Each structure stands twice: as structure tokens, then as C-alpha cells.
Amino acid sequence: MAWSGTRRRALLLISAAAVMSVVPVTAIAERGSGLAKHASASLPTAPTRGERQPALPSSSSDTRLANDTPRPLASGDAAAERSHKVAISQTSSPTGAPVLAQPVSQAAATVVSSSVGATKRSCVYARHDISKMRVFGALVGHDFDCALVYNNAAPSWKDWEMPWFVVHGDPNFNWAHWATGQHGRLLIISQALIPSRIANDWRQQGAAGHYDAHARALATNLIAAGLANSVIRLAFEANGPWMIDALGPSAQDHIAWRTYWRRFVVAMRSVPGAHFQFDWTVNAGYQPIPFADYYPGDDVVDVIG
């Protein structure tokens, strides 16, 4: 697709599934304010079984994560570089095959550089366990101030609107408390468009505006928790059919999905105090669906992952 000239930041998720056997941290993210040109990652070609999120001190019965292992990572091609954007799935080797780098556990280093010379920010996914993030930080000599969490398995709209990491009673799993405990910390929220139990016509319902109030409620609760500046990694990897909020099989589904994505962002931004950034993330090399079919538009996308 033809990208506009608007600059976008790249959010890159780097899998580190086996940095050390005693540190089960499974992903690092590198986030920069310019183009990401090079990166290393472990890039599985099929989904892995989701992990369980920490048990909630509430009546919520479904604590299953639909898919909480980040997979997309690549670098921008020449066309994206010229237009100051990065399109993950366009990265390939000289033979045209997707580039699969060594896992962090096997690589000497993981490098991400920016074409505009901007500083980068290192973020970590620690299976939602703050203590594991700190252990990993001590291991690599870095005090992480940016972390990735998932809200993609809430069984109902009520649970979906009030994410578990905002209300968890165990400080080790309450990422809202962590994010607001020190100035400058950032939370990247991998957010599903829908709860896990919903009718099959949710794309059309969302596109028609029937879920706008839920998006506003989510924004209101995040802002109240001090997370107004979070990055919302919205409907991540939707071109993978394993996702609960996947694009769907038909062109009509893709149009409805794209429309709903746009409405979702507009609804969240409409809440007073909102300063969210929205990340459109695709799964590299999976399902050759043209980006133009489901790219929501520059006006609602701040980050391409």
C-alpha cells in the first residue's frame, strides 16, 4: 500500500524466550521515535498456547490469555524508509523469504537502530510478573521503565473495560501501580477489540458504533488509573486467524474490522485526559492480505509495529 509521508514511530517486539532458564522473561520491545532499520528476533511461524494471567481477586472466572506471546518483528523496506514508516511483513531476505533472526538466547546481541538517529527505549514483557522483570533487569544491567501487558482474554465487557492489571490485588501483578510509581514509566497494552465471549457479528456491530461506549469506558478506567499516556497495541496480529479479534475471512469482514478499529480509537481519544498512542501491529509474513484492506488510516495510527 502507499504510505503517506507522516512520520510514525516503530514499536518492535523482540522475543527472548530463553535468555536464561532461571529468568522466564519472554519478550523485549525496542521502541524508537524514528524508523527502525535493523532488529533481531525469534519469530515463530505459528501461534503458541497462551499463558495464564494472574488470578484476579474478583468473580472473573476466565483467566486464560488467548495469545500473549508477541511475535511480530522486522525492519522497514526501502519504500517504507522513504516515507518514514515501517511495514513489518515487508522485510525479507535476498531470496524473498522472511528474515528469521536468532533467538536472543543464541544471539550475541540484539540491535535496533534508527534511521533518524532518535533515542530508543527498551521495554520488556515478563509474563505479567513484575518481580521477573526486575530479575531480568538485574541480569542485563538495565532498570526497565517500559513494560508490555495483555488485555486479550476478558470474558465479558465488564472485565474488558476494567483490565486485570489495573485492579489486581497482588502488587507483583498490578502494572498500573508499577507504571505510576515512578515518573516516566510507560505501559504498552496489547488490547483486544472485544471480550472473548461475544457474537460472531462483532465486526459489523463495532463498525456500526454499538461498542463505542465500551471503548470510552476502557479509556476512562485507564485514565483514572494513571495510564493516560499508554501505548494501546490494538487488535495486534489481527491477520493471524488464531486471534479472537482477527480480520475475518471475507473482504466485507476486513472493511468492518478496519472501520471498527477507527471508531475504537476515536472513542478512546474523545475521553477527557486521554493521551494514548495507538499501535497497529501485524503478524509478519502471515496471510498475504494487502495492507490497504485493513490499515485504519494515518489519522488513527501513531505506531506501526
Buried (B, 14 or more C-beta within 10 A) or exposed (E): EEBEEEEBBBBBBBBBBBBEEEBBBBBBBBBBBBBBBBBBBBBEEEBEEBBEBBEBEEEBEBBBBBBBBBBBBBBBBEEBBEBBBBBBBBBBEEEEEBBBBEBBEEBEEBEBBBBEEEEBBBBBBBBBBBEBBBBBBEEBEEEBBBBBBBBBBBBBBBBBBBBBBBBBEEEBBBBBBBBBEEEEBBBBBBBBBBBBEBEEEBBBBBBBEBBBEBBBBBBBBBBEBBBBBBBBBBBBBBBBBBBBBBBBEEEEBBBBBBBBBBBBBBBBBEBEEBEBBBBBBBBBBBEEBEBEBBBBEBEBBBBBB
